[in-house]
Amino acid sequence: MKLLKTKLLFTLGSEAGEPEYKSYEWLYFRLSEFDRGSVREAATELEKAGLVDKIIRGNKALFRITANGKSQFERRTAGWDNIWRVAILTNPGEEARPLARELGRLGYKRVSRAVYVTMFSVSEATKRLFLQTKYQNKGEVIESRRLIVGDSLQLAKNLWGLEAKTREYHDFVNLCERLLKLARQNIMLLKQPKLGFKLAFDQYFRLMKTDPGLPKKLLPVDWQADEAKELFSRLIALTNTANF
């Protein structure tokens, strides 16, 4: 899915509680890096795909995200069954690239040229993938409940780059705290294009787009995703109060 469509879905799905219908003007502010014609075109295409619902009220087009659209940003899992899935490709050359892309969509991370690993509960989906005619005899998949050598936390940390992601969450939390303090002085300061709500909105979108969705058991103790979500929700509520 193109970046604009993904961000538009995120924009409509970022509201807490039951999604409300939003106008083009509301979308334009949050998607100001895109031209308005492209935003309108993306909204129309998402409506046709069933990811966005559209109504006309007073000759004004209004949009809200559907359940199918919201699922695009749901995290993969809340728990872990302690099983690692290891896919080993028999021929990791050029012709294996489509298979590698499919493994990536299932949440596998590349360990080496022929080996991909995940802790997500995708065993059945993986089985269906390798049973497809074009992928038969292209590899094997192993399930293991423990590492003989090494540590699951360290493996997750290395595969998903959790140190860098932890710093990103920390920086975002600091930004939100500064903006909330600024809003107490004058809420309209959040409308600033460079040091306002839009900056936090863009950063949180990037965080959600790249969050690995790992269960808490495999995350660092200083992982601040929940705190970031709570602060972002407070900023969203403030912008709704100020009608921008």
C-alpha positions, 0 to 999 in steps of 0.5 A: 500500500502506498505511503499516502494511503497508509498514512490516511488510514492511520490518520482516520484510525488515530482517534480514540474510541468509536471513529467519527466522520472527518472532513477533507480539511481535517485530513489536509492538516494532518497530511499537509506534505501531500497535495490535496488532489492526491489526498482526495484520490487516496480517500476515494480509492480507500473507500472503494477498497472498503477500508474507509466509509464515506457520507455526504452531509450538507454537500460536504464529504466526510470519512471515517475508517472501517473495521477492515481499515483499522486492522491495518495498524493492529499489532500482531500479537499480545502474547508469545507461545515460546515457539520460534519458527525457522524457515530455511530456503533451499535455493536463496538466489534470485528466484527466491526473492518472491518467497522471501517477500512473503515471509517478510509479510508474515513477520519473518526476519532474515538471519542469513542469506537462506534463513528467516526467523519469527516468533509470531504465531504464523505456523498455519500461514507459513504452511499454506505458503510453502504448499503453494505450487510455486513454492513447493520444495523451496524450503523447510520450516522448523519449530523450536521452543528454545535456543540451544545457545543464545538468549531469546531476548538478545535474539529479538533485540538484534533481529528487530533493532530494538535498541534504536527503536527504544530510543525513538520511543524515548525521544517521542515521549519527550517531544509529547511532554514538551508539546503538552506543556506548550499547549497549557500556555496556548493551545493554538501553538500546537498548530505550528508546522515545525514544532507543533502537533504535526511534528508529533503526528508524523513521528508517531506514524513512523513509530507505528509503521515500523513497530515490530509488534513483539509481545512484551516478553521479548521487549526491553524493560524501558520500552515506552510504547504504552506511554507514547500511545497515552501521550499521543492520545492526549494530544489528539484530544487537545486538537479535537477540542481546538477543532484543528 
